[in-house]
Amino acid sequence: MKRKILLATIIVILLTTGCGKTAPADTNPQPREQSEESPSLDTKAQPPEGTFRFTPHNLKDIVGFRPIQNQSFMVDLNSWGKVKFVSGKLTGGNHIPVVFYLTDKDGEILYDFQANLPYMVDVKAVSFEDVSQDGLKDIIIIVDDAYPGQGNNPLATVYFQKSDGSFANDLLLDQEINDSKNNRDVKTVESYLAGKY
């Protein structure tokens, strides 16, 4: 009986320790390159060699995403080339935020604008103009704040394209545009910004 208990204890110890085997330590912190000789066991698509190891999400993968077709446009945005500016809403919960992306023709997300706008707004207008006079197209977005009790209150936000292709949003400038009521339409926003640049 003691032999059976001893044998059972040894089996349990070996099972819990994995029979003393450990996985080889990866001492190289650099990402490993895949070669044709050693195919990856991963079944996901891999980006072409020489590109970043990041594969963007596709719009169709975003749960609850609904594009706003009449406020989504193909546009040539300088260093981005010809891309699609996509306006949409995330309709998966009680709050329905508006979202904006740059995508390729297949819906792969290239840039997420991380909009800082209230929930429950409707996109009224989108314009691509060089308002900062730096040779790069900027983006003016006007939304209507349709939150109950607010009425139709337009809000403008401006994304300035930087030389590296990213976009910067100046929240203080947005507040200034909206507080001064120079947010009714794109031309009004452009006129207001013309006095600043």
Residue pairs with C-beta under 8 A, 6 or more apart in sequence:
14 20
31 53
33 49
34 40
34 46
40 46
44 55
45 55
46 55
47 53
47 54
47 55
56 108
56 109
56 110
57 108
57 109
58 106
58 107
58 108
58 109
59 65
59 67
59 86
59 88
59 101
59 103
59 107
59 109
60 107
62 90
63 92
64 90
64 91
64 92
64 93
65 88
65 89
65 90
65 91
65 99
66 88
66 89
66 90
66 91
67 86
67 87
67 88
68 87
68 88
68 89
68 98
68 123
71 87
71 123
71 125
71 126
72 84
72 85
72 86
72 87
72 88
73 84
73 85
73 126
73 128
74 82
74 83
74 84
74 85
75 82
75 83
75 84
75 85
75 128
75 137
76 82
76 83
76 137
77 83
77 85
77 102
77 128
77 137
77 161
78 135
78 136
78 137
78 161
78 165
79 136
79 163
79 164
79 165
80 102
80 110
80 111
80 165
83 102
83 103
83 104
83 110
84 102
84 103
84 104
84 105
85 100
85 101
85 102
85 126
85 128
85 139
86 100
86 101
86 102
86 103
87 98
87 99
87 100
87 123
87 126
87 141
88 98
88 99
88 100
88 101
89 96
89 97
89 98
89 99
90 96
90 97
90 99
95 119
95 120
96 119
96 120
97 115
97 117
97 119
98 115
98 117
98 121
98 122
98 123
98 143
99 112
99 113
99 115
100 112
100 113
100 115
100 141
101 109
101 110
101 111
101 112
101 113
102 109
102 110
102 111
103 109
103 110
104 110
111 166
111 167
113 159
113 167
113 169
115 141
115 157
116 157
116 169
116 171
117 143
117 155
117 157
118 145
118 147
118 155
119 147
120 145
120 146
120 147
120 148
121 143
121 144
121 145
121 146
121 147
121 155
122 143
122 144
122 146
123 141
123 142
123 143
124 142
124 143
124 144
124 154
125 140
125 141
125 142
125 185
125 186
126 139
126 140
126 141
126 142
127 139
127 140
127 186
127 190
128 137
128 138
128 139
128 140
129 137
129 138
129 140
129 186
129 190
130 136
130 137
130 138
131 138
131 140
131 158
131 160
131 189
131 190
131 193
131 194
131 197
132 138
132 160
132 193
132 197
133 197
134 163
136 160
136 161
136 162
136 163
137 161
138 158
138 159
138 160
138 161
138 167
139 158
139 159
139 161
139 167
140 156
140 157
140 158
140 186
140 189
140 190
141 156
141 157
141 158
141 159
142 154
142 155
142 156
142 183
142 184
142 185
142 186
142 189
143 154
143 155
143 157
144 152
144 153
144 154
144 155
145 152
145 153
145 154
145 155
146 152
154 178
154 183
154 184
155 174
155 178
155 183
156 174
156 177
156 178
156 182
156 183
156 189
157 169
157 174
158 169
158 170
158 173
158 174
158 177
158 189
158 193
159 167
159 168
159 169
160 167
160 168
160 169
160 170
161 167
162 168
173 196
177 183
177 189
177 192
177 193
180 192
182 188
182 189
182 191
182 192
183 189
